[in-house]
């Protein structure tokens, strides 16, 4: 694990200076979700002793709003806010996705009279494409990487008049992703309220970093400096850990990872800014370590993907945390069909 030297400080960096920190207002998305008949809290599962820790608690997002992942709380919330402001009906929202973000965009667009166009890279399973089409989305395939699909979505927004709804952020593009990450606070607030006592350790998987940064910001609000918050990334996509080591945003490269939803070579700037302040440390997972966690998770009733179980795989890769450790982690999605 790489220990974050910037924790608790505001990093002086020109690129990040104009970028907002993640929201900690969980009440706004919770009030909005009260209007949705499919919205209900997901369970916090107690595993007891697991992976070298005395007590492990898992926020199980596999059933979130019928979409199968925590991403249901993000883009759909943004589109709901746009609908309240009278800006959704008849609009077309476009994004790149590794699967789950696109489902949230598609579901939000379908619910509020909008259209959705989703760009997918070659590595996204066709099963996800079919689920997107079932939600009424137009799917466009890109031959290259996730970053190539992001570029294609941005170009389509500019040339076709679509609203770009990314789950990442960059200079000049922060409003939608900031609100999207605010939606994730519903998950964080539910977890904090369900925990029987404050955790000693929190493991959060990261792609562009939206989940990790939103949760870390909220958990610091609730529990202060007490818990160690460890961010877990694929070693094929170490965007956050390399940026932390450098002290500024770094673009990374690497092979395609089996942790597809986390296979992001560039961090969201909002997430990076938040995690440099809030994360205790960063670690990477090999493909083998991510796969090795799936059997033990399925054995305790938490079947998932390498992406969905990456936080718990991180727990298993650490030296034993000991019987006094109380760990909080997230299973962020269900198994692929």
N, C-alpha and C positions, 0 to 999 in steps of 0.2 A: 504494500500500500504506500502511496505517495502522500505524505502529510502536507496539508494545505498551509502555506506560510502566510496567506492573506486572511485567514478566518477572523471574523469580527472587525475587519477593516474595510474601508472604501478604497479600492484600488484606483490610483491616479493613472488613467489611461485615456488618451484622446478619443479613441474609437468608442469606448464605453461611456464616456462622460455624458453624451446626449441620450443614452439608452435608459429607460426606466427600470427600476428594480421590480421583481415580481410582486403582484398584488397579494395582500393578506386579508382581503375582504371576502370572507366565505359567505357572509349573509346575503350578498347580492345574488350570486348564482343559486343559493338555496331557495330564496324566495321565488326566483324564476322557475325553478324545477318543481315547485309545489303545484304549478299549473299543468304539469305533464302527468297523465295517468300511468305511464310506465316508470315513473321515477320512484325509486324506493332505495333505502340504504342497502349496501352490500354487506355481507357478514365479515366479522373479524374472527378468524379461526385460531384457536389455541392448539399448538402442536406439542406443548410440553417441551421436554428436552429434545433438541434437534441440531444436528450439525456442529456439535461441540459447544452449544449454548444451553444454559439451564432452562430457559423458557423462551419460546419463539411464538410470536403472534403474527398472523398473515391476514392482511386486507385482501379479500378475494374478489377481484373485479371481473370475474369471468361471466357474470350474469348481468352486468350493468345495462339497464334499460333495453334489454333484448338484443344489444349489439355485440356483446361478447368481449368488451374491453373497457378500460377507463376512458378511452378516447370519446366515448359517447358524451362525456361531460364537457368536451371542448368545443369543437366546431359547431355542433348543434346549438350550444349556448350562444355563440356569437351570432348565428343566424336568427335565433329567437330574439336577441337584442335588436338586431337589424329590423326584424318584423315589427317590434313594438314602435320603432322609430319610423315605420312606413317605408323602409328601404329594401325589403326582401321580395315581396310579391312581384313576379315577372323578371326578376334579376337572374343572372347566371353566375354561380360561384364556381371557381376553378381552383384546383390544387394539385400538387404532387402528393403521392401517398405510397407508403409501404404496406397499406391495407386498411388499418383501423381508422386512421384519420379520415381517409376517404369515405368510409362508411358513415362517420359522423357528419361529414359534409353532405353526403347523399341523403341521410335521414332528415337532417335539418332542412334541406332544400325541399324535400318531398312534403314535409309537414307544413311549410309556410309558403307554398305556392311559387317556389323558385326552381331553377334548374341547376344541375350539377355536372361538371365536366372534370373527370379525374384522370390524371396522367400517372401511369405505372411504368416502372422500369422492368427490364427483362427478368429480374430475379423475383418479382412478386408472383406468388402462385396464381394460377388461373382460377382456382376456387374463390379467391378474393375478388377477382374481376367479375365472376358470376354473381357474387353477393352484392356487389355494387350495382350491377345491371338490374338485379331484382329490386333494388331501391329506386330505380328510375334514372340512375346516373348514366351518362355517356362515358365510356372508358376509351382512353387513347393510350396506346402502348409506345414506349420509347425504347430504342435498342440499347441504350447505354445504362448508366448507373442511376441511383436515386438522385444524385446531384444533377444529372442530365434531365431527369423528369421535372425537377424543380425549375430548371431554366426554361423548359418547354412550356410549363404552366405559366410562368411569368410572361413569356412571349405571347402566349394566347390571350392573356389578360390585356396586354397592351394593344394587340392587333385586332381583337374581336370584341373588345369592350366588356369583358367579364370582370367580376370582382375576385381578386386574388385572395384566397383564404389559406394562408400557409400556417403550419404549426411551428415554423421557425421565424427568426427575426434577423434583420441586418440593417445597416445604416439607412435611415429614411423609411423603414418599414417595421413598425412596432405596434400600431394600434390594435389590429386584429389579433396577432399572437399574444399580446398582453392580456386582452380580454379572454382569449381561449384558455390561457394558463389559469386565469381566475376561475374558470369553470372547474378545473381540477381540484380546487380547494374544497369542494364538496366532499371528495374522497378523503382528503386530509383531515377535515373537521370530523367526519364520521369516525375515522380511525382514532383520533385523539380522544373523542368522547367515549369510545368503547374500550380503550386500554384500561386495565385495572390499576395500573400504576405507570408512571413515566418510564419509557424505555431507557436502557443504558446505551443501546446501539440501534441505529436505523440504517438499513441497506436499501438504496434506491437505484434501480437500473436507469440507464440514460442512453438515448439516441442523440437527438439535437439538444435534449436536456430539459424539456418542458415539464414532464412529470417530476423529475428530481428537484428542479428549482422551485416549482410551486409548493411541493410538499415540504422541502427544507425550510423555505421562508415561513410557512405556517407553523411548522413544528418548533422553530426557534421562537416564534411569537408565543406559543403555548408553554413550551418547556425550557426556554432559555438556552443557556450554554451547556446544560447537563448532558444530553445525549451526544454520543459520537455519531455523526452522519457521514456514511461512506457511500460514494457514488461509484457505480459499477458499469463499465463499458466493455464492448468486445475489444480484444487486442487488435482486431482488424480495423477498428474505427475509433481510435483513441483521441477524439477531438477535444474533450474536456480536460483530460489529464495532461495532454501536451500543451494546451493553452495555459493550464495552471502552472506547469513547469516553466513556461516562457514568460508568464506574467502579462500576456496579451493574447488576443485571438490568433489561432494558428489553424491553417487548413492542413488536413492530414490526408494520407493516402493509404491504401491497403487492399487486400483481396476481398472478395465477397464473403460475408459472414453468414453462417446459419442463423444467427440472431438477427433476422431480416429487419424487424421493426426497429432495431437499435443500430443498424448498419449505416450510420450517418457520419460522413467524414468532416462535416463542418458543424460547429455548435451554434445554436441560437444565441444571439448576443444578450438578450434578456436573461436567458438561463445562465449563460456564462457569468454575467455580472452578479446575479444572485448567488450562484454556487461558490464563486470566489470569496464571497462574504460569509456564506452559511455552512459550507461543507467542511467537515473535519479532514477528509482525505478522499483520494480517488484511487481506484484499482481497475485493472483490466482482467478479462476472462479469456482463456483460450476456448477454441471451439469444443475441445474435448471436455473441459470443465463444465461448460454450459450443458452439453449433452448428458454428462454424468449425473446431473442433478435431476433429470426428468424421471428416472425410475423411482428414487426415494420420494419425490413429490407425488407421483401417481399413487404410490403405496399409501400415502396419507390422505388420499382423496382430492388432490390438487393437480390433476392432469393439466398440462399446459405446454407451451412451446419453449425453445431455448431463450427467446426474448422474454416471455412472460415469467419465467423462473429465474432470470439472471440475478436478481437481488438475493434470492436464497442460495443460488450457486455461489455467490460471493461469500455468504456466511460459511458455506462448506469449505471454501478455499482458504479461509483465514486460519491461523493457529487457533486452537480451541479457546473460545472466549470465557469458558468456565461456568460453574453452576450458578454464580450470582448474576450472570448476564441475562438481561431481559431485552429481547430483540424484536423490533418491528420491521416487517418487510411487506412487499406487495406482489401478489401474483396478478399481473396486469392484463392477461388475456387468456381465453380458453384455448384448447388444442385445435390445431387445424383439422379441417374435415378431410 
